[in-house]
């Protein structure tokens, strides 16, 4: 009988993956899309039951939806991202509204803050995209004080956005060995990432509804401004771009509930509140 010797999997070059991701999120102008998600930041702040004076860290904050929502509740907010242009967009929004938010360039996998610096740490559709999921979860936990709270909004695998990334993967395969971001939208994965440090993990299924002029309008906006989709189209020749577009339209039409030619498309996400030990 022959013996099969298992070959160890090659180590994942997280730094290289992160560099590519950062380039993708810096492409286009995510703020155009991100601003439409404002309601998610508001509901997450309510789920966290934030009080005035609470020290809040927003991780992978994008253009500051959750940061602004916390500031509107008179919290002491620090907003972080690794894309400077998105921090600039959040800073401009805060200035217009008159909020004194601190904006800081930071990597979600290596946060530049002391242990237990914040009463609440949150991320809306942000930290879920980090390549080293264990490291980013560890960092969220580390900078949150004991008995503090971690609040997350994560797309589920079954959601429209979860299916969108599966569709992208058919044309541009993801980096080998990197776990799907949509796993953050499952209770099982959250238990793996946070269970040892948590007194309780509360996960509630919610929906965000994309509302656009039409499915074609959604594609036009996302192709222009949403970095991952911009990069995907750029990587394909004209025939594959056409096939990709057809797949996107089919995905949207199967879930579009408008009935009038516009796009009214729900996408499920998991609203998470983790109570630290």
C-alpha positions as CSV (number, residue, x, y, z in Angstrom):
1,X,0.0,0.0,0.0
2,X,1.4,3.3,-1.0
3,X,1.5,6.2,1.5
4,X,0.2,9.6,0.5
5,X,2.2,12.4,2.1
6,X,0.2,15.5,2.5
7,X,1.8,18.6,1.1
8,X,1.5,21.6,3.4
9,X,-0.5,24.5,1.9
10,X,1.7,27.5,0.9
11,X,1.7,30.4,3.3
12,X,-0.7,33.2,2.3
13,X,1.0,36.5,1.5
14,X,-1.4,38.7,3.4
15,X,0.7,41.8,2.7
16,X,0.4,41.3,-1.0
17,X,-3.3,40.6,-0.8
18,X,-3.8,43.7,1.3
19,X,-1.9,45.9,-1.2
20,X,-4.1,44.7,-4.0
21,X,-7.2,45.3,-1.9
22,X,-6.1,48.8,-0.9
23,X,-5.5,49.6,-4.6
24,X,-9.0,48.4,-5.4
25,X,-10.8,50.4,-2.7
26,X,-8.8,53.5,-3.7
27,X,-10.1,53.1,-7.3
28,X,-13.2,55.0,-8.3
29,X,-14.8,56.9,-5.4
30,X,-16.4,54.6,-2.9
31,X,-17.9,57.5,-1.0
32,X,-20.5,57.9,-3.8
33,X,-21.8,54.4,-3.0
34,X,-21.0,54.5,0.7
35,X,-23.1,57.5,1.4
36,X,-26.2,55.6,0.4
37,X,-25.6,53.1,3.2
38,X,-26.0,55.7,6.0
39,X,-29.0,54.1,7.5
40,X,-26.9,51.0,8.5
41,X,-24.6,53.1,10.6
42,X,-27.6,54.7,12.4
43,X,-29.2,51.4,13.2
44,X,-25.9,49.9,14.4
45,X,-25.4,52.8,16.8
46,X,-28.9,52.2,18.1
47,X,-28.2,48.5,18.5
48,X,-25.0,49.4,20.5
49,X,-27.1,51.8,22.6
50,X,-24.5,54.4,22.5
51,X,-24.5,57.2,25.1
52,X,-23.0,60.7,25.0
53,X,-19.4,60.7,25.9
54,X,-18.8,57.1,24.8
55,X,-15.3,56.6,23.3
56,X,-16.0,55.1,19.9
57,X,-13.6,53.7,17.3
58,X,-14.9,53.2,13.7
59,X,-12.7,50.7,11.9
60,X,-12.5,50.5,8.1
61,X,-14.9,53.4,8.3
62,X,-15.0,54.3,4.6
63,X,-16.4,57.8,4.2
64,X,-17.7,57.8,7.8
65,X,-21.3,56.7,7.9
66,X,-21.1,55.0,11.3
67,X,-18.6,57.7,12.6
68,X,-21.2,60.4,11.8
69,X,-24.0,58.4,13.4
70,X,-22.0,58.1,16.6
71,X,-21.0,61.8,16.6
72,X,-24.7,62.7,16.2
73,X,-25.2,60.9,19.5
74,X,-22.5,63.1,21.1
75,X,-19.9,60.3,21.3
76,X,-16.1,60.9,21.3
77,X,-15.4,59.4,17.9
78,X,-12.2,58.2,16.1
79,X,-12.7,57.3,12.5
80,X,-10.1,55.1,10.8
81,X,-9.4,53.7,7.3
82,X,-6.4,52.8,5.2
83,X,-7.6,54.8,2.1
84,X,-6.8,58.5,2.7
85,X,-9.3,59.8,0.2
86,X,-12.1,58.1,2.1
87,X,-10.9,59.7,5.3
88,X,-10.9,63.1,3.5
89,X,-14.5,62.5,2.4
90,X,-15.6,61.7,6.0
91,X,-13.7,64.7,7.3
92,X,-15.5,67.0,4.9
93,X,-18.9,65.5,5.9
94,X,-18.1,66.0,9.6
95,X,-17.0,69.6,9.0
96,X,-20.3,70.4,7.2
97,X,-22.3,69.0,10.1
98,X,-20.1,70.5,12.8
99,X,-18.8,67.3,14.4
100,X,-15.4,67.1,16.0
101,X,-14.5,63.6,14.8
102,X,-10.8,62.5,14.9
103,X,-9.8,61.0,11.5
104,X,-6.7,58.7,11.4
105,X,-5.1,56.5,8.8
106,X,-5.0,53.0,10.3
107,X,-4.8,49.3,9.2
108,X,-7.6,47.2,10.7
109,X,-5.1,44.4,11.2
110,X,-2.7,46.6,13.1
111,X,-4.6,49.3,15.0
112,X,-2.3,52.1,16.4
113,X,-4.1,52.2,19.8
114,X,-3.5,50.9,23.3
115,X,-5.3,47.9,24.7
116,X,-8.8,48.9,26.0
117,X,-8.7,52.4,24.5
118,X,-12.4,52.4,23.5
119,X,-15.8,51.8,25.1
120,X,-17.2,50.7,21.7
121,X,-15.6,49.5,18.5
122,X,-17.6,49.2,15.3
123,X,-17.4,48.6,11.6
124,X,-20.0,48.7,8.9
125,X,-19.2,46.5,5.8
126,X,-15.5,47.3,6.4
127,X,-13.5,45.0,8.6
128,X,-15.2,42.0,7.0
129,X,-13.0,42.6,3.9
130,X,-9.6,42.3,5.7
131,X,-7.6,39.3,4.4
132,X,-6.4,38.1,7.8
133,X,-9.7,37.7,9.6
134,X,-8.2,36.3,12.8
135,X,-5.8,39.2,13.1
136,X,-8.4,41.9,12.5
137,X,-10.9,40.3,14.9
138,X,-8.1,40.1,17.5
139,X,-7.4,43.8,17.0
140,X,-11.0,44.8,17.4
141,X,-11.1,42.9,20.6
142,X,-7.8,44.2,21.9
143,X,-8.6,47.9,21.6
144,X,-12.1,47.4,23.1
145,X,-12.2,47.8,26.9
146,X,-13.3,44.9,29.1
147,X,-17.1,44.8,29.2
148,X,-17.2,47.1,26.2
149,X,-19.0,46.4,23.0
150,X,-18.1,45.6,19.4
151,X,-20.7,46.4,16.7
152,X,-20.6,45.0,13.2
153,X,-22.7,45.1,10.0
154,X,-21.6,42.3,7.7
155,X,-23.1,41.1,4.4
156,X,-24.3,37.5,4.6
157,X,-23.3,34.8,2.1
158,X,-26.9,34.6,0.8
159,X,-27.3,38.3,0.4
160,X,-27.2,40.2,-2.9
161,X,-23.7,41.5,-2.1
162,X,-22.6,38.0,-1.0
163,X,-23.8,36.6,-4.4
164,X,-22.2,39.6,-6.2
165,X,-18.8,38.6,-4.8
166,X,-19.4,35.0,-5.9
167,X,-20.2,36.3,-9.4
168,X,-17.0,38.4,-9.4
169,X,-15.1,35.3,-8.3
170,X,-16.3,33.4,-11.5
171,X,-14.4,36.0,-13.6
172,X,-11.6,37.1,-11.3
173,X,-10.7,34.3,-8.8
174,X,-10.0,35.5,-5.3
175,X,-6.5,35.1,-3.8
176,X,-5.8,31.5,-2.9
177,X,-6.4,30.6,0.7
178,X,-8.1,33.9,1.7
179,X,-11.4,33.2,3.4
180,X,-14.6,34.8,2.0
181,X,-15.5,38.1,3.5
182,X,-19.1,36.9,3.7
183,X,-18.2,34.4,6.4
184,X,-18.3,37.4,8.8
185,X,-22.1,37.4,8.1
186,X,-22.4,34.0,9.7
187,X,-22.9,33.3,13.4
188,X,-20.6,30.3,13.2
189,X,-17.6,32.4,12.0
190,X,-18.3,35.1,14.5
191,X,-18.2,32.5,17.3
192,X,-14.8,31.3,15.9
193,X,-13.4,34.9,15.8
194,X,-14.8,36.4,19.0
195,X,-16.2,33.5,21.1
196,X,-13.3,33.3,23.5
197,X,-13.3,37.0,24.3
198,X,-17.1,37.5,24.4
199,X,-19.7,37.3,27.2
200,X,-22.4,37.3,24.5
201,X,-22.7,37.6,20.7
202,X,-26.0,39.0,19.5
203,X,-26.7,38.6,15.8
204,X,-29.8,40.0,14.1
205,X,-30.6,39.5,10.4
206,X,-31.5,42.8,8.7
207,X,-31.9,44.1,5.1
208,X,-30.5,47.1,3.3
209,X,-32.4,48.0,0.2
210,X,-30.5,49.3,-2.9
211,X,-32.6,51.9,-4.7
212,X,-31.5,53.0,-8.1
213,X,-33.1,54.2,-11.3
214,X,-32.7,50.7,-12.9
215,X,-30.5,47.7,-12.8
216,X,-28.4,49.2,-15.6
217,X,-28.1,52.4,-13.5
218,X,-26.7,50.3,-10.5
219,X,-24.1,48.7,-12.8
220,X,-23.1,52.1,-14.2
221,X,-22.7,53.6,-10.7
222,X,-20.9,50.6,-9.2
223,X,-18.7,50.1,-12.3
224,X,-17.6,53.8,-12.0
225,X,-17.2,54.3,-8.3
226,X,-17.1,50.9,-6.5
227,X,-13.4,49.8,-6.6
228,X,-13.8,46.0,-6.6
229,X,-16.3,46.2,-9.5
230,X,-14.2,48.8,-11.3
231,X,-11.1,46.5,-11.1
232,X,-13.1,43.5,-12.2
233,X,-14.4,45.2,-15.4
234,X,-10.9,46.5,-16.1
235,X,-9.4,43.0,-15.9
236,X,-11.8,41.5,-18.5
237,X,-11.9,41.7,-22.3
238,X,-15.0,43.0,-24.1
239,X,-16.7,39.6,-24.4
240,X,-16.2,38.7,-20.8
241,X,-17.3,42.2,-19.7
242,X,-20.6,41.6,-21.7
243,X,-21.0,38.1,-20.0
244,X,-20.3,39.6,-16.6
245,X,-22.9,42.3,-17.2
246,X,-25.5,39.8,-18.2
247,X,-24.8,37.8,-15.0
248,X,-25.1,40.9,-12.9
249,X,-28.4,41.9,-14.5
250,X,-29.8,38.3,-14.0
251,X,-28.7,38.4,-10.3
252,X,-30.5,41.7,-9.8
253,X,-33.6,40.9,-11.7
254,X,-34.1,37.7,-9.7
255,X,-34.3,39.8,-6.5
256,X,-35.7,43.1,-7.8
257,X,-39.0,43.8,-6.1
258,X,-39.8,47.2,-7.7
259,X,-42.2,46.0,-10.5
260,X,-41.8,49.3,-12.3
261,X,-38.4,49.2,-14.0
262,X,-36.5,50.9,-11.2
263,X,-34.3,48.9,-8.8
264,X,-35.5,48.1,-5.3
265,X,-33.2,45.3,-4.2
266,X,-32.9,44.0,-0.7
267,X,-29.5,42.7,0.5
268,X,-29.4,40.8,3.8
269,X,-26.8,41.7,6.4
270,X,-26.0,40.6,9.9
271,X,-26.1,43.3,12.6
272,X,-23.8,42.1,15.4
273,X,-23.3,43.3,18.9
274,X,-20.5,41.6,20.8
275,X,-20.2,42.1,24.6
276,X,-16.6,41.7,25.7
277,X,-15.7,39.8,28.8
